[in-house]
Amino acid sequence: MYKYFAKLFCCFLFFTNVTTAWAQVTGRGAELDTGRIMESIPLAFSEVPYFTYGQGLGIMAPDSLFAMNIRFRMQNRAGFTFQDDEATQIEARVRRLRLRFDGFVYNPRLSYVLQLSFTRGDMDWENTEFPNIVRDAMIFYRVTDKLVLGFGQTKLPGNRQRVNSSGDLQFVDRSIVNATLNVDRDFGLQAAYTDKLINNFHYVLRGAVSTGEGRNILATDGGLAYTGRVEILPFGMFERFGDYFEGDLIREKTPKLSIGVTSSLNRNTLRTGGQIGTFLYDRRDMDTYMTDWLLKYRGFAFASELLYRTSPNPLTFSQEGDRRYIYTGLGQNYQASYIFFNNVEIAGRYTQLAPRSLIDELEPLVQHYTVGVTKYLKGHRVKVQTDLTYEDRQYTNPSNDFSNWQLRFQVELGI
């Protein structure tokens, strides 16, 4: 009986200390990384790995030499496309199914992120014709509190909507501008530097040198991609990193603004979108320029993006005369939203994708007008979403013009 009460008392002490440590680390409400949370847990009350429940399931070794956080999420979607009052397409699928691991090894300054995908669309099956499971495999080293270096495969520091997780969107999916013109994931070296210029004025510098060929390639042929991004936050940092999830779920108490500018130069790439898309018949150079603005205040959020891509010779041809090309043109995306106190959000979005150069004879000008409603049950981790889009396509030959309606419904669940 004595041993039973002793064990019970030790468990009580362990739980009390874990809870206290968690409160101390997350006292300001920020979603801090697993390593910092677990470092604060006392090691005197157990000889087995610790488990914590915050952002996913956390595990830490008794000797503090490694920590791992496990998360999963899935998006189940149904979609309907209507043209001339008839349903022309019905979409019913698991859009995304992801498993993510992050933590540190040996020292909290040496961290990692690993993310795997398991659905056909997530694996880029149509373009690569093999199960492209690995999305992120990144090793980070925090040199100082301001400077972080990374090596491996992950998202390039491109436009904000692409860098936002697909689990942190206020519509069912990203815009067609992002899908066509973003620079996506790549393998290489990355660096990020954050500092304060004066008073509450912050800035972030991000850069990457990568293969330019996208996910899980074996080698590149003499050409690399060079990506640089500058962000300025004149009114201070967003609460809980709110500049990298959509909608003002935090309800910023003071106006917060972030302005980003990105440039990406990709040399001798072999894919229609640089890091994404089908394979060209010959290598080409492409340059992509981006700017994005984000404003949040008391439940209201406004975001805009402009992406422009150019290539000196976007067309490629096979020996049989088949044609594949780089999409060159200008994309614009604007969206605004307000979240009510019952955690229901209404949002509107306008998107325009306009081809340029030789591509304007091959691609239409596309416009999307979208309204969406989201009910957040546990932030972006558990939510129900629906949106309705009117699509208008205008070709150089007006007889080919057409329009349709798209209705989508999605449930997201994750930890």
Secondary structure as UniProt FT lines:
FT   HELIX           2..25
FT   TURN            26..28
FT   HELIX           34..39
FT   TURN            44..45
FT   STRAND          50..53
FT   STRAND          57..60
FT   TURN            62..63
FT   STRAND          66..83
FT   TURN            84..85
FT   STRAND          86..105
FT   TURN            108..109
FT   STRAND          110..117
FT   TURN            120..124
FT   HELIX           125..128
FT   STRAND          134..142
FT   STRAND          147..155
FT   HELIX           160..163
FT   HELIX           166..168
FT   HELIX           176..181
FT   STRAND          185..198
FT   TURN            199..200
FT   STRAND          201..210
FT   TURN            215..216
FT   STRAND          225..233
FT   TURN            234..235
FT   HELIX           239..244
FT   TURN            249..250
FT   STRAND          256..271
FT   TURN            272..273
FT   STRAND          279..297
FT   TURN            298..299
FT   STRAND          300..310
FT   STRAND          315..317
FT   TURN            319..320
FT   STRAND          323..325
FT   STRAND          329..339
FT   TURN            341..342
FT   STRAND          344..355
FT   HELIX           357..361
FT   STRAND          365..378
FT   TURN            379..381
FT   STRAND          382..394
FT   HELIX           398..400
FT   STRAND          402..414
//
